Amino acid sequence: MINRLLVANRGEIARRVFATCRAVGVQTVAVHSDADADAPFVAEADQAVRLPGSSPAETYLRVDLILDAARRSGADAVHPGYGFLAENAEFAAAVTDAGLTWVGPPPKVIAAMGDKLAAKALLAEAGVPMLPSWTDTDEITDFPVLVKASAGGGGRGMRIVRTADELAEAVASARREAAAAFGDGTVFIERYVERGRHVEVQIFGDAHGRVVAFGDRECSIQRRHQKIVEEAPAVVSERVRTALHEAAVAAGRAVDYLGAGTVEFLLAPGGEFFFLEMNTRLQVEHPVTELCTGLDLVGLQLLVAEGEPLPATLPESTGHAIEVRLCAEDAAAGWRPATGTLYRFSVGAVAAEFGGLAGPGLRLDSGVVAGSVVGVHYDSMLAKVIAWGRTRAEATRLLAGALARSELHGVTTNRDLLVRVLRSPAFAAVEIDTGFLDQHPEVFAPLLPANQVPLTALAAALAGAAHRRATAPVLGGLPSGWRNVPAVPQVSRFVGPDGDEIEIRYRLDRAGRLADWSSTSAAEESAERPTAPAVALVEVTPDRVVLDVDGVRRAYRVHRVGSAVFVDGPDGAASLAELPRLPLPTAAVAAGSLLAPLPGVVTRVHVQVGQRVTAGDLLLTLEAMKLEHPVLAPIDGVVAELPVPTGGQVQTGAVLAVVDEKDPR
């Protein structure tokens, strides 16, 4: 029996495992880096052990530190979660050699499936269909192909290559990213299937020789080859489903599988499918299978690790579940990771967290809470939001609506993109594949239409005035902006969501009613200025404004943190920055400067000072949140400065390069 379990992972992963442990009476032990000392998962554990080290990311990879933590805390079992060391055979062996129970497949199985090239050869003999693959680039004559990391997953070290000219750089870049993420830069190349779908099958094996498949998932909507929308069951014919399950069980039996695992396949448009990889761990997207089957997959992991057999009968999948990965990133800016403090993190109508949902509703598996600080050391995922409904359409509507109403303040997220994907006609018609986002650029547009931004800024201005009246030390009873000359308007200035300055002018009459208002911005000045809608002020407090706009009442929720103003309205949310009325002088940045969007390390510099470049040319590569981010020339010109060398660390706002505009002659 497992009595005290150490989870060798962090964030949402650790919280998910702890939830099951509390339900079955198992004590919990967290391990944490210094960067995670105040994280929610640390506070929830019965015990917590600090992992010393200079690098917050590397500390979780130190087998010696984790085993020492298990010894010091009295843990008798280790769960690896589903990241970091979860698929590290040496770690699994070290845990068992230390006399601890390992909650996962045996080391030999992890090793066999961890080398994707060896796994393909082994499972091909078991009759699992495979794509052609190569390790020698000279053997490749037909394109497109896909470069993949042999030692890892999660999309890291993966590149699509469409021409021979791109192959060498794609392989080199994939090797660097794979080495950084997994400690192994080995890559191989497969034929790339256009319009392919990513489907997977959940398998479980026990110590009594039984391997079963239950539940399949659709994971085709991806960014950078990483899943962001997953659903169960996969929308396939029963013939294809049966074949997928049979192939997954054959793969599990070929390696005497034990514990939870996932066999991933690529489904071609005609229904033919091919093996991608076997993940020897619980998947991030396992909640959709839990909601459709009613099973606790972490609970099954513990059961199997204790040597018990799987239940004789497993429930059938019912209804439909959809999960989205809410990430701290700017989708419209090339998936640039975002950092900062989550001043508010509220996902509406959540019925359960980390399990326990019965019937239609919303589940939240989150690694953060309001007040959490999002740094650069780990993956950008903040939370998983999962909806279950009796039908796919019901689950989709519930999830999209909850996301749209969520209050996510302080850190840029991919929320708007997720809502637009869920509400797109193509998603509703199951016209999806791994290239969905490339085929539907419209989903990158913000939920809040540009013509609604002035109204949002007006709500922010009115709430700000109410806030100042409520906190005024003297004469607080006077109406906001009261003056002897009522024709003079009040003025508030903001930096809007797109970075443009917005000026709001409004005037209240002596009864506090909105007499008139107007807005100006760079976008309005460059085009024909729109007519401001007729607006009446219905209600105003420091955190709520209700406006009557052309006869329709619209409520806005307003949250202020210093000069930052977060407004959630009926059409979408906006983050504004209120500008001071008397700004202080600041140092100017040279024209053409490219600034670091977040802290990171410059891994490669691709140009030299004095070199001519054109807009879109790759200048340098910045690594942050374990992913490479290209820095591109914004204009045609000449590289004037490269202040950061290869290997240099930078903070947000640091100048990475300066490009002088091209001489017009």
C-alpha positions as CSV (number, residue, x, y, z in Angstrom):
1,M,0.0,0.0,0.0
2,I,1.2,3.5,-0.8
3,N,1.0,5.7,2.3
4,R,3.0,8.8,1.4
5,L,3.5,9.9,-2.2
6,L,6.1,12.3,-3.5
7,V,5.2,14.0,-6.8
8,A,8.3,14.8,-8.8
9,N,6.6,17.6,-10.7
10,R,5.0,21.0,-10.2
11,G,2.0,23.3,-10.9
12,E,-1.2,21.9,-12.2
13,I,0.3,18.4,-12.6
14,A,1.2,18.1,-8.9
15,R,-2.2,19.6,-7.8
16,R,-4.0,17.0,-10.0
17,V,-2.2,14.1,-8.3
18,F,-2.7,15.6,-4.9
19,A,-6.4,15.8,-5.4
20,T,-6.7,12.0,-5.9
21,C,-4.3,11.4,-3.0
22,R,-6.6,13.4,-0.7
23,A,-9.6,11.4,-1.9
24,V,-8.0,8.0,-1.1
25,G,-6.2,9.0,2.1
26,V,-2.6,9.1,0.7
27,Q,-0.3,11.7,2.2
28,T,1.5,14.0,-0.2
29,V,5.0,15.5,-0.6
30,A,5.8,18.3,-3.0
31,V,9.3,19.2,-4.2
32,H,9.9,22.8,-5.4
33,S,12.4,25.2,-6.8
34,D,13.0,28.6,-5.2
35,A,10.9,30.1,-8.0
36,D,8.0,27.9,-6.9
37,A,8.3,28.4,-3.2
38,D,5.0,30.3,-3.0
39,A,3.1,28.3,-5.6
40,P,-0.3,26.8,-4.9
41,F,0.9,23.2,-5.2
42,V,3.5,23.7,-2.5
43,A,0.9,25.0,-0.1
44,E,-1.5,22.1,-0.8
45,A,1.0,19.3,0.0
46,D,1.2,17.7,3.4
47,Q,5.0,18.2,3.2
48,A,7.2,20.2,0.9
49,V,10.9,19.9,0.2
50,R,13.0,22.6,-1.4
51,L,15.2,21.6,-4.3
52,P,18.4,23.7,-4.2
53,G,20.1,24.9,-7.4
54,S,21.0,27.9,-9.4
55,S,18.6,27.1,-12.2
56,P,14.9,26.9,-11.3
57,A,14.2,24.7,-14.4
58,E,17.0,22.3,-13.9
59,T,16.3,21.5,-10.2
60,Y,13.3,19.4,-11.1
61,L,15.6,17.2,-13.3
62,R,18.0,16.4,-10.5
63,V,17.4,12.7,-9.7
64,D,19.7,12.9,-6.6
65,L,17.8,15.8,-5.1
66,I,14.4,14.2,-5.6
67,L,15.5,10.9,-4.1
68,D,17.0,12.8,-1.1
69,A,13.7,14.6,-0.7
70,A,11.8,11.3,-0.7
71,R,14.2,10.0,2.0
72,R,13.9,13.1,4.2
73,S,10.1,13.3,3.9
74,G,9.5,9.6,4.5
75,A,7.8,9.0,1.1
76,D,7.4,5.4,0.1
77,A,6.3,6.1,-3.5
78,V,7.1,8.5,-6.3
79,H,4.7,9.8,-9.0
80,P,6.5,11.6,-11.9
81,G,3.5,13.5,-13.1
82,Y,3.4,14.1,-16.9
83,G,6.5,16.2,-17.6
84,F,10.1,16.6,-16.6
85,L,11.3,13.1,-15.5
86,A,8.0,11.3,-16.3
87,E,9.6,9.4,-19.3
88,N,13.1,9.1,-17.9
89,A,14.0,5.4,-17.6
90,E,17.1,6.2,-15.4
91,F,14.9,8.1,-13.0
92,A,12.4,5.2,-12.8
93,A,15.2,2.7,-12.2
94,A,16.7,4.9,-9.5
95,V,13.4,5.2,-7.7
96,T,12.9,1.4,-7.7
97,D,16.5,0.8,-6.7
98,A,15.9,3.0,-3.7
99,G,13.2,0.7,-2.6
100,L,10.4,3.1,-3.4
101,T,7.2,2.3,-5.4
102,W,7.3,3.8,-8.9
103,V,3.9,5.0,-10.2
104,G,4.5,4.3,-13.8
105,P,5.7,1.8,-16.4
106,P,8.8,-0.2,-15.7
107,P,12.1,1.4,-16.7
108,K,12.6,-1.0,-19.6
109,V,9.3,0.0,-21.1
110,I,10.1,3.7,-20.8
111,A,13.5,3.1,-22.4
112,A,12.0,1.1,-25.2
113,M,9.4,3.8,-26.0
114,G,11.6,6.8,-25.2
115,D,13.8,6.1,-28.2
116,K,11.2,6.8,-30.9
117,L,13.3,5.3,-33.7
118,A,13.7,2.0,-31.7
119,A,10.0,2.1,-30.8
120,K,8.9,2.4,-34.4
121,A,11.0,-0.6,-35.3
122,L,9.7,-2.7,-32.4
123,L,6.0,-1.9,-32.9
124,A,6.2,-2.3,-36.7
125,E,6.9,-6.0,-35.9
126,A,3.8,-6.1,-33.8
127,G,1.8,-5.0,-36.9
128,V,1.3,-1.3,-35.9
129,P,1.2,0.8,-39.1
130,M,4.1,3.2,-39.5
131,L,5.1,6.2,-41.6
132,P,8.4,6.0,-43.5
133,S,11.2,7.7,-41.6
134,W,14.9,8.6,-42.1
135,T,17.9,9.6,-40.1
136,D,20.1,10.5,-43.1
137,T,19.0,13.7,-44.8
138,D,20.7,12.7,-48.0
139,E,18.1,9.9,-48.4
140,I,15.2,12.4,-48.5
141,T,14.0,13.3,-52.0
142,D,10.3,14.0,-51.5
143,F,8.8,16.9,-49.4
144,P,7.2,17.9,-47.2
145,V,8.8,16.1,-44.2
146,L,8.6,16.5,-40.5
147,V,11.7,16.7,-38.3
148,K,11.1,15.2,-34.8
149,A,13.0,14.8,-31.6
150,S,13.8,11.1,-30.8
151,A,13.9,11.6,-27.0
152,G,10.9,13.8,-26.3
153,G,7.5,15.1,-27.2
154,G,5.1,18.0,-26.6
155,G,6.1,19.5,-30.0
156,R,9.6,20.5,-28.9
157,G,12.2,19.8,-31.5
158,M,9.6,19.5,-34.2
159,R,9.8,21.3,-37.6
160,I,7.8,21.0,-40.9
161,V,10.2,21.2,-43.9
162,R,8.7,21.8,-47.3
163,T,11.8,22.3,-49.5
164,A,15.3,20.9,-49.5
165,D,16.8,24.3,-48.9
166,E,15.1,24.5,-45.5
167,L,16.2,21.0,-44.3
168,A,19.6,21.7,-42.8
169,E,18.6,24.7,-40.7
170,A,15.4,22.9,-39.5
171,V,17.4,19.9,-38.4
172,A,20.0,22.1,-36.6
173,S,17.2,24.1,-34.9
174,A,15.3,21.0,-33.9
175,R,18.5,19.5,-32.4
176,R,19.1,22.6,-30.3
177,E,15.6,22.7,-29.0
178,A,15.5,19.0,-28.3
179,A,18.8,19.1,-26.4
180,A,17.6,22.0,-24.3
181,A,14.2,20.3,-23.5
182,F,15.2,16.7,-23.1
183,G,19.0,16.6,-22.8
184,D,19.2,14.6,-26.1
185,G,19.5,16.3,-29.5
186,T,18.9,13.2,-31.6
187,V,16.3,13.8,-34.3
188,F,14.8,11.8,-37.2
189,I,12.6,12.7,-40.1
190,E,9.2,11.4,-41.2
191,R,7.0,11.9,-44.2
192,Y,4.6,14.8,-43.4
193,V,0.9,14.0,-44.0
194,E,-1.1,17.1,-45.2
195,R,-4.4,17.6,-43.5
196,G,-3.7,14.9,-41.0
197,R,-5.5,14.5,-37.7
198,H,-3.9,13.7,-34.4
199,V,-5.9,11.0,-32.5
200,E,-4.8,9.0,-29.6
201,V,-5.9,6.0,-27.5
202,Q,-5.7,5.7,-23.7
203,I,-4.3,2.3,-22.6
204,F,-3.7,0.8,-19.2
205,G,-1.8,-2.3,-18.3
206,D,-1.6,-4.2,-14.9
207,A,0.8,-6.6,-13.3
208,H,-1.4,-9.5,-14.2
209,G,-0.8,-9.3,-17.9
210,R,-3.9,-7.4,-18.9
211,V,-3.7,-4.5,-21.4
212,V,-6.9,-2.6,-22.2
213,A,-7.8,0.4,-24.3
214,F,-10.6,2.7,-23.2
215,G,-11.3,6.1,-24.5
216,D,-9.8,7.9,-27.5
217,R,-9.2,11.6,-28.0
218,E,-9.0,14.1,-30.8
219,C,-6.0,16.4,-30.4
220,S,-5.6,17.9,-33.9
221,I,-5.8,21.7,-33.1
222,Q,-2.3,22.5,-32.2
223,R,0.1,25.4,-32.1
224,R,3.8,24.8,-32.7
225,H,2.9,21.1,-32.8
226,Q,1.6,21.3,-29.2
227,K,-2.0,20.6,-28.5
228,I,-4.3,23.4,-27.3
229,V,-7.7,21.9,-27.8
230,E,-8.5,18.2,-27.1
231,E,-11.8,16.3,-27.0
232,A,-13.2,12.9,-26.3
233,P,-14.2,10.8,-28.0
234,A,-12.5,11.4,-31.3
235,V,-15.0,12.1,-34.1
236,V,-14.3,9.0,-36.2
237,S,-16.3,6.1,-37.5
238,E,-16.7,3.0,-35.4
239,R,-14.7,1.0,-37.9
240,V,-11.7,3.4,-37.5
241,R,-12.2,3.5,-33.7
242,T,-12.1,-0.2,-33.4
243,A,-8.9,-0.4,-35.5
244,L,-7.3,2.3,-33.5
245,H,-8.0,0.5,-30.2
246,E,-6.7,-2.8,-31.6
247,A,-3.5,-1.2,-32.7
248,A,-3.0,0.6,-29.4
249,V,-3.5,-2.7,-27.4
250,A,-1.1,-4.5,-29.8
251,A,1.5,-1.8,-29.0
252,G,1.0,-2.2,-25.3
253,R,1.2,-6.0,-25.4
254,A,4.4,-5.8,-27.5
255,V,6.2,-4.2,-24.5
256,D,4.3,-5.8,-21.6
257,Y,2.9,-2.4,-20.7
258,L,2.1,-1.5,-17.1
259,G,0.3,1.6,-15.9
260,A,-1.2,4.5,-17.8
261,G,0.0,5.2,-21.3
262,T,-1.2,6.8,-24.6
263,V,-0.6,5.6,-28.1
264,E,-0.7,8.4,-30.6
265,F,-1.7,8.1,-34.2
266,L,-1.8,10.3,-37.3
267,L,-5.1,9.9,-39.1
268,A,-4.9,10.6,-42.9
269,P,-7.9,12.1,-44.7
270,G,-8.9,8.7,-46.2
271,G,-9.1,7.0,-42.8
272,E,-5.7,5.3,-42.9
273,F,-3.7,5.9,-39.7
274,F,0.0,5.6,-38.7
275,F,1.8,5.3,-35.3
276,L,3.3,8.5,-34.0
277,E,4.6,7.6,-30.5
278,M,3.7,6.0,-27.3
279,N,3.7,8.3,-24.2
280,T,4.7,6.2,-21.2
281,R,2.8,8.5,-18.8
282,L,-0.5,10.1,-18.1
283,Q,-1.3,12.7,-20.7
284,V,-2.1,16.4,-20.1
285,E,-5.4,15.9,-21.7
286,H,-6.5,12.9,-19.6
287,P,-9.4,14.8,-18.0
288,V,-11.6,14.5,-21.1
289,T,-11.4,10.7,-20.8
290,E,-12.2,11.0,-17.1
291,L,-15.3,13.0,-17.7
292,C,-16.6,10.7,-20.4
293,T,-15.9,7.4,-18.5
294,G,-16.3,8.5,-14.9
295,L,-12.9,7.0,-14.0
296,D,-10.1,8.6,-12.0
297,L,-7.1,7.8,-14.0
298,V,-4.6,8.8,-11.3
299,G,-6.5,6.5,-9.0
300,L,-6.1,3.7,-11.5
301,Q,-2.3,4.5,-11.6
302,L,-2.0,4.1,-7.9
303,L,-4.1,0.9,-8.0
304,V,-1.8,-0.7,-10.6
305,A,1.3,0.5,-8.9
306,E,0.2,-1.3,-5.8
307,G,0.0,-4.6,-7.8
308,E,-3.8,-4.7,-8.0
309,P,-5.6,-5.8,-11.1
310,L,-7.6,-3.4,-13.3
311,P,-11.4,-3.6,-12.8
312,A,-12.9,-6.5,-14.6
313,T,-15.3,-4.3,-16.5
314,L,-14.6,-0.7,-17.5
315,P,-17.4,1.8,-18.2
316,E,-18.4,2.9,-21.7
317,S,-17.7,6.4,-22.8
318,T,-20.7,8.7,-22.7
319,G,-21.3,12.3,-23.8
320,H,-18.6,14.5,-25.1
321,A,-15.8,16.4,-23.3
322,I,-13.6,19.2,-24.6
323,E,-10.5,20.6,-23.0
324,V,-8.5,23.8,-23.8
325,R,-5.1,24.7,-22.6
326,L,-5.1,28.3,-21.3
327,C,-1.6,29.6,-21.8
328,A,0.3,32.8,-21.0
329,E,1.1,33.8,-24.5
330,D,0.2,36.3,-27.2
331,A,-1.1,34.2,-30.0
332,A,-1.3,37.0,-32.5
333,A,2.4,37.9,-31.9
334,G,3.9,34.5,-32.9
335,W,2.8,32.8,-29.7
336,R,5.2,35.0,-27.7
337,P,5.2,33.9,-24.1
338,A,3.8,36.3,-21.5
339,T,4.9,36.9,-18.0
340,G,3.7,39.0,-15.0
341,T,1.4,38.8,-12.1
342,L,-2.1,37.4,-12.4
343,Y,-4.1,40.1,-10.6
344,R,-7.3,38.2,-11.2
345,F,-7.9,34.7,-12.3
346,S,-11.6,33.8,-12.4
347,V,-13.1,31.2,-14.7
348,G,-16.8,31.4,-14.5
349,A,-19.3,28.7,-13.6
350,V,-16.7,26.1,-12.5
351,A,-18.5,23.1,-11.0
352,A,-15.4,21.1,-10.0
353,E,-11.6,21.3,-9.8
354,F,-9.3,18.3,-10.6
355,G,-12.2,15.9,-10.9
356,G,-15.5,15.2,-9.2
357,L,-17.7,16.5,-12.0
358,A,-21.0,14.6,-12.4
359,G,-23.3,15.6,-15.2
360,P,-22.9,18.6,-17.6
361,G,-20.6,21.3,-16.3
362,L,-17.2,22.8,-16.2
363,R,-14.0,21.5,-14.6
364,L,-10.9,23.5,-13.9
365,D,-7.4,22.0,-13.5
366,S,-5.2,25.0,-12.7
367,G,-1.6,25.5,-11.6
368,V,-2.2,29.2,-10.7
369,V,-4.5,31.3,-8.6
370,A,-5.1,35.0,-8.3
371,G,-1.8,36.6,-7.3
372,S,0.4,34.0,-8.9
373,V,3.5,35.2,-10.7
374,V,4.1,33.8,-14.1
375,G,7.8,33.6,-14.8
376,V,10.0,32.4,-17.7
377,H,11.3,29.2,-16.3
378,Y,8.5,26.8,-17.1
379,D,5.9,25.9,-19.7
380,S,3.4,28.7,-20.5
381,M,0.3,26.7,-19.6
382,L,-1.7,28.3,-16.8
383,A,-4.7,25.9,-16.6
384,K,-6.9,23.4,-18.4
385,V,-10.6,24.3,-18.7
386,I,-12.8,21.3,-19.5
387,A,-16.5,21.0,-20.3
388,W,-18.7,17.9,-20.5
389,G,-22.0,17.9,-22.3
390,R,-24.4,15.3,-23.6
391,T,-23.4,16.3,-27.1
392,R,-20.3,17.8,-28.7
393,A,-22.3,21.0,-29.5
394,E,-23.4,21.3,-25.9
395,A,-19.9,21.0,-24.5
396,T,-18.6,23.4,-27.1
397,R,-21.1,26.1,-26.3
398,L,-20.6,25.7,-22.5
399,L,-16.8,25.9,-22.8
400,A,-16.7,28.9,-25.2
401,G,-19.2,30.8,-23.0
402,A,-17.3,30.2,-19.8
403,L,-14.0,31.3,-21.3
404,A,-15.5,34.4,-22.8
405,R,-16.9,35.4,-19.4
406,S,-13.6,34.6,-17.5
407,E,-11.7,37.5,-15.9
408,L,-8.0,37.0,-16.6
409,H,-6.1,40.1,-15.6
410,G,-2.4,40.9,-15.6
411,V,-1.0,38.4,-18.0
412,T,-1.8,38.1,-21.8
413,T,-3.4,34.7,-22.6
414,N,-4.6,32.8,-25.6
415,R,-8.2,32.9,-24.3
416,D,-9.6,34.9,-27.2
417,L,-8.1,32.5,-29.8
418,L,-9.6,29.5,-27.9
419,V,-13.1,31.0,-27.9
420,R,-12.9,31.9,-31.6
421,V,-11.7,28.3,-32.4
422,L,-14.6,26.8,-30.4
423,R,-17.1,29.1,-32.1
424,S,-15.8,28.7,-35.6
425,P,-18.1,27.0,-38.2
426,A,-15.2,24.7,-39.2
427,F,-14.8,23.4,-35.6
428,A,-18.5,22.8,-35.4
429,A,-18.4,20.8,-38.7
430,V,-15.4,18.8,-37.5
431,E,-13.4,20.2,-40.4
432,I,-10.2,20.0,-38.4
433,D,-6.6,18.9,-38.8
434,T,-3.2,19.7,-37.4
435,G,-3.0,22.7,-39.8
436,F,-6.3,24.2,-38.5
437,L,-4.8,27.5,-37.2
438,D,-2.8,28.1,-40.4
439,Q,-6.0,27.6,-42.4
440,H,-8.1,29.9,-40.3
441,P,-6.2,33.2,-39.6
442,E,-9.5,34.8,-38.5
443,V,-9.3,33.0,-35.1
444,F,-6.3,35.2,-34.2
445,A,-8.5,38.3,-34.0
446,P,-9.3,39.6,-30.5
447,L,-12.9,39.0,-29.3
448,L,-13.3,42.7,-28.7
449,P,-14.0,44.4,-32.0
450,A,-12.0,47.6,-32.7
451,N,-15.1,49.7,-32.9
452,Q,-16.0,48.7,-29.3
453,V,-12.6,49.8,-27.8
454,P,-13.7,53.4,-27.3
455,L,-16.8,52.4,-25.3
456,T,-14.5,50.2,-23.2
457,A,-12.2,53.1,-22.6
458,L,-15.2,55.3,-21.7
459,A,-16.3,52.8,-19.1
460,A,-12.7,52.8,-17.7
461,A,-12.7,56.6,-17.6
462,L,-16.0,56.8,-15.8
463,A,-15.1,54.1,-13.3
464,G,-11.8,55.9,-12.7
465,A,-13.6,59.1,-11.9
466,A,-15.9,57.2,-9.5
467,H,-12.8,55.6,-7.9
468,R,-11.2,59.0,-7.3
469,R,-14.5,60.4,-5.8
470,A,-14.8,57.3,-3.5
471,T,-11.2,57.8,-2.3
472,A,-11.1,61.6,-2.2
473,P,-9.8,62.8,1.2
474,V,-11.9,66.0,1.0
475,L,-15.1,67.1,-0.7
476,G,-15.9,63.5,-1.7
477,G,-19.6,64.4,-2.1
478,L,-19.0,66.6,-5.1
479,P,-19.9,65.1,-8.5
480,S,-16.9,63.9,-10.4
481,G,-15.3,66.6,-12.5
482,W,-17.6,69.3,-11.1
483,R,-16.6,72.8,-12.2
484,N,-18.2,76.3,-12.6
485,V,-17.8,76.0,-16.4
486,P,-19.7,72.8,-17.2
487,A,-18.9,73.1,-21.0
488,V,-15.3,72.0,-20.3
489,P,-15.0,68.2,-20.7
490,Q,-13.0,65.8,-18.6
491,V,-10.2,64.1,-20.3
492,S,-8.7,60.6,-19.7
493,R,-5.9,59.0,-21.8
494,F,-5.1,55.3,-22.2
495,V,-2.8,53.0,-24.0
496,G,-5.2,50.6,-25.8
497,P,-4.9,46.9,-26.5
498,D,-3.1,47.5,-29.8
499,G,-0.6,49.9,-28.2
500,D,-2.3,53.1,-29.6
501,E,-3.2,56.0,-27.4
502,I,-6.9,56.6,-26.9
503,E,-8.2,59.9,-25.6
504,I,-11.7,60.0,-24.0
505,R,-13.4,63.3,-23.5
506,Y,-16.7,63.4,-21.7
507,R,-18.9,65.8,-19.8
508,L,-21.4,65.2,-17.1
509,D,-24.3,67.5,-16.4
510,R,-25.1,68.8,-12.9
511,A,-27.3,65.7,-12.2
512,G,-24.3,63.4,-13.0
513,R,-25.8,62.3,-16.3
514,L,-23.5,61.8,-19.3
515,A,-24.1,64.9,-21.4
516,D,-21.8,64.0,-24.3
517,W,-18.6,62.2,-25.1
518,S,-16.0,61.6,-27.8
519,S,-12.9,59.6,-28.4
520,T,-9.8,60.0,-30.6
521,S,-7.0,57.6,-31.4
522,A,-4.2,57.1,-33.9
523,A,-6.5,54.6,-35.8
524,E,-9.4,57.1,-35.9
525,E,-7.1,59.9,-37.1
526,S,-5.7,57.9,-40.0
527,A,-9.2,57.0,-41.3
528,E,-12.6,58.7,-41.5
529,R,-13.6,59.4,-37.9
530,P,-16.6,57.3,-36.9
531,T,-19.7,58.8,-35.3
532,A,-19.8,58.1,-31.6
533,P,-22.9,56.2,-30.6
534,A,-25.6,57.8,-28.4
535,V,-24.7,56.8,-24.8
536,A,-26.5,57.3,-21.5
537,L,-25.0,56.6,-18.2
538,V,-27.2,54.1,-16.2
539,E,-24.9,53.2,-13.3
540,V,-21.3,53.9,-12.3
541,T,-19.2,52.6,-9.4
542,P,-15.4,52.1,-9.2
543,D,-15.8,48.6,-10.4
544,R,-19.0,48.5,-12.5
545,V,-20.3,50.7,-15.3
546,V,-23.6,50.3,-17.1
547,L,-24.1,52.2,-20.3
548,D,-27.2,52.5,-22.5
549,V,-25.8,52.4,-26.0
550,D,-28.3,53.3,-28.7
551,G,-31.1,51.8,-26.6
552,V,-29.2,48.7,-25.4
553,R,-27.8,48.4,-21.9
554,R,-24.2,47.1,-21.7
555,A,-22.5,46.3,-18.4
556,Y,-18.7,46.6,-17.9
557,R,-16.7,45.2,-15.1
558,V,-13.7,47.3,-14.3
559,H,-10.7,46.3,-12.2
560,R,-7.9,48.7,-11.5
561,V,-4.3,47.8,-10.4
562,G,-2.2,51.0,-10.3
563,S,-2.3,52.5,-13.8
564,A,-3.5,49.2,-15.3
565,V,-7.3,49.0,-16.0
566,F,-8.9,45.7,-16.9
567,V,-12.4,46.0,-18.5
568,D,-14.6,43.0,-19.2
569,G,-17.6,43.8,-21.3
570,P,-20.3,42.0,-23.3
571,D,-18.2,41.8,-26.4
572,G,-14.8,40.9,-24.9
573,A,-12.1,42.1,-22.6
574,A,-9.5,44.9,-22.9
575,S,-6.4,45.7,-20.9
576,L,-5.7,49.4,-20.8
577,A,-3.0,51.5,-19.3
578,E,-4.1,54.9,-18.0
579,L,-1.6,57.6,-18.8
580,P,-0.7,60.2,-16.3
581,R,-1.9,63.7,-16.8
582,L,1.6,65.2,-16.3
583,P,4.0,62.5,-17.5
584,L,7.6,62.5,-16.4
585,P,10.3,62.6,-19.1
586,T,11.8,59.2,-20.0
587,A,14.9,58.2,-21.9
588,A,14.3,57.6,-25.6
589,V,15.1,54.4,-27.3
590,A,16.8,54.6,-30.7
591,A,14.6,54.3,-33.7
592,G,14.6,50.8,-35.1
593,S,15.3,49.1,-31.8
594,L,14.0,45.6,-31.3
595,L,13.3,45.0,-27.6
596,A,13.2,41.7,-25.8
597,P,9.5,40.8,-25.1
598,L,10.5,38.8,-22.0
599,P,13.6,37.6,-20.2
600,G,15.6,34.9,-22.0
601,V,18.9,33.9,-23.5
602,V,20.1,34.8,-27.0
603,T,21.0,31.4,-28.4
604,R,22.1,32.4,-31.9
605,V,22.9,35.7,-33.8
606,H,22.2,35.2,-37.5
607,V,23.4,38.6,-38.9
608,Q,26.3,41.0,-38.5
609,V,26.5,44.8,-37.9
610,G,26.4,46.5,-41.2
611,Q,24.5,43.8,-43.0
612,R,21.5,44.7,-45.1
613,V,18.3,43.0,-44.2
614,T,14.8,43.0,-45.4
615,A,11.6,42.9,-43.4
616,G,11.0,39.4,-42.0
617,D,14.7,38.4,-42.1
618,L,15.8,36.3,-39.0
619,L,18.2,38.5,-36.9
620,L,18.6,36.4,-33.8
621,T,17.0,33.6,-31.8
622,L,15.8,34.1,-28.2
623,E,15.1,31.1,-25.9
624,A,12.5,31.5,-23.2
625,M,10.0,29.1,-21.5
626,K,12.0,26.2,-23.1
627,L,11.1,27.3,-26.7
628,E,13.0,29.2,-29.3
629,H,11.5,32.5,-30.5
630,P,12.8,34.1,-33.7
631,V,13.5,37.9,-33.7
632,L,12.7,39.2,-37.2
633,A,13.6,42.5,-38.9
634,P,10.6,44.8,-38.8
635,I,11.7,46.9,-41.8
636,D,14.2,46.9,-44.7
637,G,17.4,48.4,-43.5
638,V,20.9,48.0,-42.2
639,V,21.8,46.3,-38.9
640,A,23.3,49.1,-36.8
641,E,23.7,47.5,-33.4
642,L,23.8,44.0,-32.0
643,P,24.4,44.7,-28.3
644,V,23.8,41.1,-27.0
645,P,26.2,38.3,-28.0
646,T,25.3,34.6,-28.3
647,G,24.7,33.2,-24.9
648,G,23.8,36.6,-23.4
649,Q,20.9,36.8,-21.0
650,V,18.4,39.7,-21.3
651,Q,15.5,41.1,-19.3
652,T,12.2,42.4,-20.7
653,G,12.7,45.6,-22.7
654,A,16.4,45.1,-23.4
655,V,17.6,46.2,-26.8
656,L,18.4,43.1,-28.9
657,A,19.2,44.8,-32.2
658,V,18.9,48.1,-34.0
659,V,17.9,48.3,-37.7
660,D,18.4,51.6,-39.4
661,E,15.8,52.3,-42.1
662,K,17.1,51.5,-45.6
663,D,18.6,54.4,-47.5
664,P,15.8,55.5,-50.0
665,R,18.5,56.1,-52.7
